[in-house]
């Protein structure tokens, strides 16, 4: 019997600590092997949350998957998050409620 893999996230507090003025900068990797969220590494870009999604970057599928995954990780409704900048780029700015 195969069990479904549980996606692990950084804590809500760790992710919100990266926010600046109600905005969170993320770097997205579409077409990933699995959905995941990681904090920036020591050698990675500072204050940028790394998000990997299995969705393809076509017709907004990856953006929708990113918002859904991030909302789940933050314990917020996905309608409360919005892409402010970078809709067609890998680096995006997400507005998060206070």
Secondary structure, 3 states (H helix, E strand, C coil): CCCCCCCCCCCHHHHHCCCECCEEEEEEECCCCCCEEECCCCCCCCCCEEEECCCCCCCCHHHHHHHHHHHHHHCCCHHHCEEEECCCCCEEEEECCC
